[in-house]
Amino acid sequence: MKRFFGFVKKEFLHIFRDVRTMIILFGIPVAQLLLFGTVITNEIKDAHIAIYDQSKDEVTREITAKLLSSGYFVLDQYLESTNDVEAIFKKGQVKEVLIFESNFAQTLEREGKANIQVIADASDPNMGKLLAGYTSGIINDYILKEMGELKLPMQIEPEVRMYYNESLESVHLFVPGIMAMILMLISAMMTSISITREKELGTMEILLVSPLRPVQIILGKVAPYLALSIINAAIILIIGHFAFGVPIHGSWILLMGESILFILMALCLGILISSIANSQMVAMFISMIGLMLPTILLSGFIFPIENMPMPLQVLSNLMPPRWFIVILKNIMLKGTGFLYVWKETVILIAMAVVFTAIAVRKFKVRLE
């Protein structure tokens, strides 16, 4: 065990002496977090909504039908009370809730004005803003086309409220996405490069004939990056929270625990990449092209998964950052506990186990 800790200490010293590695580990993540201030949005499609209709009259039914026939919205369920709004948002499927006031049609006919409350999930601020805008537009179109011939100046005023991100700060979206991307790339790429460097230089064989067992060598290579990635995660959370005002409504302990799980999964993926690649260049290429682009495009970080073609939606299920971003948004923005992210947690654990099993199998073949 003393030899193992000595080996780990040697790896730490090797990392600290390499200026380029330190820049990659700490300089690039901070720069990305500070500079990544814009995101790309798409139009909405098949967004799940819930409706609490206190009136249930002809006008509310017509407005509901017009919303659902637009192709932008899918009715998830009718609510029985306003107390159900918080719970249904925390499940993550429903992105918007519409609440019709009681006696809607009568109020509209008598006073020329009636109220609809639009409550949007603004953990994704761009999506929340789009949903509210589309909903208001469809309702206004209904007024002009269906009720324009009436003499009274009919008016329906949607009351818009954004849940979890009332100010629609885009930073609330990109901090979880940037955190997932950085931890994925840094953990997987640096681990794979570290091990393939030993193979490329021919020093892996020297390490294997040392008193250390192969599993201790791999753990010794991974341990420094685990510690440094945890520090990276803490830095990102601190900068996001104190510099950009991103709230952390949930448990810090749960948040860090989930982050460590994701880092471990990424490290396992890095070991798997190193078992496939024979050189640092190949390992870096696989890490950058094979991980960065899918993380940006298929994780829901920038482009809503619901808007993607079905084959890409299926493929996105294989992207670990997709599940980690869901966990981050739930804990940081919605303040949910483990019961709301257990499924995503189990998926990340399963991915880590699969990556480790494949990597160990391949390493045994290569190192014997």
PyMOL commands that set and color helices and strands:
alter all, ss='L'
color gray80, all
select helices_A, chain A and resi 2-17+19-35+58-69+84-91+104-111+125-146+171-201+204-208+214-243+252-276+280-298+305-307+310-316+320-332+338-340+342-367
alter helices_A, ss='H'
color red, helices_A
select strands_A, chain A and resi 47-53+73-78+96-100+113-121+155-163
alter strands_A, ss='S'
color yellow, strands_A
deselect
rebuild
show_as cartoon
